Every structure is written in structure tokens, then in C-alpha cells.
Amino acid sequence: MPYFKKSLGQHFLVDKNVLAKIISTVNPQVGEVIIEIGAGRGALTQYLLETKVKLISIEIDKHLVEYLHEKFGKNLDFEIIEGDALKINYEVLFKKYGKFRVVSNIPYNITSPLIFKMIDNRDFIRDVYFMVQKDVAERLIAMPGAKEYGLLSVILGFVADVKKNFDVSRNCFRPVPEVDSSFVSIFFKDLELEEVFFEKFKRIVKAAFGKRRKMLRNSLREFVPSGEEIDFDLSRRPDSMGVEDFVKLTRMLWKNVAL
């Protein structure tokens, strides 16, 4: 059996009770398409295949790809893609299979980039189920005023509803990581959203939280020319603002935000 690679942030989930709980939460239906990111040694893969879904597993580790192919390759419902989940063209999968679901025990070193990758591909995805570090889960569901509230909370909160389903002890993984984890669900909203607006929204949110202790008049200086007045309290700090506040601000600064 292949050994883990620390460089890839691999921590394999081995607890059967947690694996069963994941299946219960995801509730896979016969014949639907699920993308599994980071299949590892195939523990969750096995449980998913038992539900009779069409499973496409993405794995970057060549040795694990060979192992998974040998273990599950005879199952006609299984497909393995060797590649980097951050570089996969999910639109190609959408055109082939229609909207799909995503399940992953995320490698710790790509957690935030992978969440943003899912956001960028939200039109192709039904829902997402991720095992993430517990502190990341708290950031995903944080509300204004909380210390965990930040860039990820706002951008994801704009396009999705997020739920923390349950926490998972670090002792359920091998090798044992330094932190506990949480299993979260992400349900993308059915928004009629212009991509240009969303890109400008993200630029404003990133600029604001880039200097989260400063007032908006300082952190957003590049978008608010000196002497220009807008109908918004620029003495506020970003961690006091909800998603709708940032939406309102984006509309006001629309013409000032270049892409």
C-alpha cells in the first residue's frame, strides 16, 4: 500500500464510523455523478462506489493512481483521473455528465485555493462536501464581528449557503495531523449574477480584508478618489460588514473598479 506524502498534504481518513457518517450526510443516489477530489488510498472511494453512483476520482499522486486503478479499475462505475484538482477543467466534465456533486477529504495544503476553484466552477456543480481543518470551517460559517470572519466568509457567503455538519478528531486520520477537522456542505445559490460584477465584488472584498484593521477609507483608497463622496460609511471596518453591505458598496464603486 502506498505511503503518504507530506509534500502533498496527505492525511488519510481511516475511521469507518466517520466514513459511514459522510455517506449518510452526502446521501448519494444511484446513478448520479460524484467527483471525488484526492481519493488517497480509496477508503471513501469504496464507500461511495457501494452506493452505485458514477464516481470520478481525481488524484495527483501517480503511485496512488496506480493503486486505485488496480483496486477499483474493474468497476464500470469508477473512473480515475491523474491530475491536479486545481488545474482540472470542470466544464469538460460538466459537458460530459451534466451537473455533478463534489466530495473530498481536502489535502490541507490546497484548502483555500480548492474552495475558490469550486466557487469559480459553481455553474457546473450541484453541491460540495469537504472535510477541512476545523479552523477553516469556522471561517466558512463565520458572521460579521467574529474573529474568524474574513475574505472567505464573505465571498463564499455571497454565492453559497454553508453548513458545518460535524467535527472529526485528528485521531481519525493517518498520519495524525496537528489539528481536528470538520465536514462541511456548500450549496451554491441560484443567482442571476453577472461575472463582471462578481469579479469587482471580489476585488473590493480582498482589498478591504487586506487591511482588515483599517477603515474602508484607507483600505479602499484606490477605488475612492480623493474628494469623492459616496453614500456609505467609510469609517467602518470590513469585519463589521455583512455580504449585503459589500454588495451595496460594489454597486456604488462599480465604475471605479478596473479589472
C-alpha positions in Angstrom: 0.0 0.0 0.0 1.4 3.5 -0.9 2.8 5.6 1.8 1.6 9.2 2.4 3.5 12.2 1.0 3.8 15.1 3.4 4.6 17.4 0.4 1.0 16.8 -0.9 -0.6 17.4 2.5 -1.9 13.9 2.6 -3.8 12.7 5.7 -5.8 9.5 5.0 -9.2 9.1 6.7 -9.3 5.7 8.3 -12.2 5.7 10.8 -15.1 3.6 9.4 -17.7 5.4 11.6 -16.7 8.7 10.1 -16.8 7.3 6.6 -20.3 6.0 7.2 -21.3 9.4 8.6 -20.0 11.1 5.5 -22.1 8.8 3.3 -25.2 9.4 5.4 -24.7 13.2 5.1 -24.0 13.3 1.4 -26.8 10.8 0.7 -25.7 9.6 -2.7 -28.4 8.5 -5.1 -28.0 5.6 -7.6 -26.6 6.8 -10.9 -25.7 10.3 -10.1 -22.2 11.7 -10.8 -19.8 12.4 -8.0 -16.4 13.9 -8.3 -14.0 12.7 -5.5 -11.0 15.0 -5.1 -8.0 13.4 -3.5 -9.0 9.8 -3.4 -5.9 8.8 -1.4 -5.9 5.1 -0.6 -9.6 4.7 -1.6 -11.3 4.4 1.8 -14.1 6.9 0.9 -14.0 5.7 -2.7 -15.0 2.3 -1.6 -18.0 3.6 0.4 -19.1 5.8 -2.4 -19.0 3.0 -5.0 -21.1 0.9 -2.8 -23.9 3.4 -3.3 -23.9 2.7 -7.1 -23.0 6.2 -8.2 -20.9 7.1 -11.2 -17.6 8.1 -9.4 -14.8 10.1 -11.0 -11.8 10.3 -8.6 -9.1 12.9 -9.1 -5.7 12.0 -7.7 -2.4 13.8 -8.2 -0.1 11.1 -6.7 1.0 8.7 -9.5 1.5 5.8 -7.2 -1.9 6.2 -5.7 -3.5 6.4 -9.1 -1.9 3.1 -10.0 -3.1 1.6 -6.7 -6.6 2.9 -7.1 -6.8 1.6 -10.7 -5.7 -1.8 -9.6 -8.2 -1.8 -6.7 -11.3 -0.4 -8.4 -10.5 -0.5 -12.1 -12.9 -3.4 -12.9 -15.8 -1.4 -11.5 -17.6 0.1 -14.6 -18.9 3.0 -12.4 -15.3 4.1 -11.5 -13.1 6.4 -13.4 -9.7 7.8 -12.2 -8.2 11.0 -13.4 -4.5 11.6 -12.7 -4.1 15.3 -12.2 -4.1 18.4 -10.1 -7.6 19.3 -8.9 -6.7 23.0 -9.1 -6.0 22.6 -12.8 -8.8 20.3 -13.9 -11.2 21.7 -16.5 -14.5 21.0 -14.7 -16.5 22.4 -17.6 -15.4 19.5 -19.7 -16.8 17.1 -17.0 -20.0 19.1 -16.9 -20.4 18.9 -20.7 -19.9 15.1 -20.5 -22.0 14.3 -17.4 -24.2 17.4 -16.6 -24.2 18.9 -13.1 -22.2 16.8 -10.6 -21.6 16.7 -6.9 -18.1 17.0 -5.3 -16.8 15.2 -2.2 -13.4 15.5 -0.8 -11.1 15.0 2.2 -9.1 18.0 1.1 -5.4 17.9 1.2 -4.6 20.6 3.8 -2.1 22.5 1.6 -4.7 23.3 -1.1 -7.8 24.0 1.1 -8.5 27.7 0.3 -7.4 27.5 -3.4 -9.7 24.5 -3.9 -12.7 26.3 -2.3 -12.1 29.2 -4.6 -11.8 26.8 -7.6 -15.2 25.4 -6.7 -16.7 28.9 -6.5 -15.3 29.7 -10.0 -16.9 26.5 -11.3 -20.2 26.8 -9.4 -22.3 26.7 -12.5 -21.3 23.1 -13.1 -21.7 21.8 -9.5 -24.8 20.7 -7.6 -23.3 20.7 -4.2 -19.9 20.3 -2.4 -18.9 18.3 0.7 -15.5 19.0 2.1 -13.5 17.7 5.0 -11.5 20.7 6.1 -9.4 21.9 9.1 -11.7 22.9 11.9 -10.5 26.5 11.9 -11.2 26.7 8.2 -14.8 25.5 8.8 -15.2 28.2 11.4 -14.1 30.8 8.8 -16.6 29.5 6.3 -19.6 29.9 8.5 -18.4 33.0 10.5 -20.7 36.0 10.8 -19.7 39.7 10.9 -17.9 40.6 14.2 -16.4 37.1 14.7 -12.6 36.9 14.8 -12.8 34.1 12.1 -14.9 36.3 9.8 -12.9 37.3 6.7 -12.4 37.2 2.9 -13.5 33.5 2.6 -16.6 34.1 4.7 -17.8 36.9 2.5 -17.0 35.7 -0.9 -18.4 32.2 -0.3 -21.3 33.6 1.6 -22.3 35.7 -1.4 -22.7 32.7 -3.7 -23.5 29.8 -1.4 -25.1 28.6 1.8 -22.6 26.7 4.0 -23.3 24.2 6.8 -20.9 22.6 9.3 -22.2 19.1 9.7 -19.9 17.6 12.3 -16.4 17.7 13.7 -13.8 14.9 13.3 -11.0 14.2 15.7 -7.4 14.3 14.3 -7.1 10.7 15.6 -9.3 9.5 12.7 -6.6 10.2 10.2 -3.2 8.6 9.4 -0.8 10.1 9.7 -2.3 12.0 12.6 -2.5 15.8 11.7 -1.9 18.6 14.2 -5.5 19.8 14.1 -9.0 18.5 14.2 -11.3 18.7 11.1 -14.9 19.4 10.3 -17.1 18.1 7.5 -19.0 20.9 5.7 -21.6 21.3 3.0 -21.7 24.0 0.4 -24.9 24.6 -1.6 -24.5 27.2 -4.4 -27.3 29.7 -4.7 -29.3 30.1 -7.9 -28.2 33.6 -8.6 -28.5 35.6 -11.8 -25.1 37.1 -11.3 -23.0 38.9 -13.9 -19.4 37.6 -13.8 -18.1 41.2 -14.1 -20.0 42.2 -11.0 -18.7 39.2 -9.1 -15.1 39.9 -10.1 -15.4 43.5 -8.9 -17.1 42.4 -5.7 -14.1 40.1 -5.0 -11.6 42.8 -5.7 -13.3 45.1 -3.2 -13.6 42.4 -0.5 -9.9 41.4 -1.0 -8.7 45.0 -0.7 -10.9 45.6 2.4 -9.6 42.5 4.2 -6.1 43.0 3.0 -6.1 45.8 5.7 -8.8 44.4 8.0 -7.9 46.6 10.9 -8.1 49.8 8.9 -11.2 51.8 8.0 -12.5 51.4 4.5 -11.5 54.9 3.5 -7.9 53.7 3.9 -8.1 50.1 2.6 -10.2 51.1 -0.4 -8.3 54.3 -1.3 -7.6 53.0 -4.8 -11.3 52.8 -5.5 -12.5 56.0 -3.9 -10.7 59.1 -5.4 -9.8 61.8 -3.0 -12.7 64.2 -2.5 -15.3 61.8 -4.0 -18.3 61.3 -1.7 -20.4 58.1 -1.7 -23.5 57.2 0.3 -21.6 54.7 2.5 -19.9 55.0 5.9 -16.2 54.6 5.0 -15.2 54.7 8.7 -16.4 51.1 9.0 -14.0 48.2 9.1 -14.6 45.1 6.9 -15.2 42.7 9.7 -18.3 44.6 10.7 -19.9 44.3 7.3 -22.2 41.6 6.0 -22.4 40.3 2.5 -25.1 42.7 1.5 -23.0 45.6 2.7 -20.3 44.6 0.3 -22.8 44.2 -2.5 -24.1 47.7 -1.9 -20.5 49.0 -1.8 -19.7 47.3 -5.1 -22.6 48.9 -6.8 -21.5 52.3 -5.6 -17.9 51.8 -6.6 -18.7 50.0 -9.9 -17.2 52.5 -12.2 -14.0 52.9 -10.1 -13.0 49.2 -10.1 -10.9 48.2 -13.0 -10.4 44.5 -13.9 
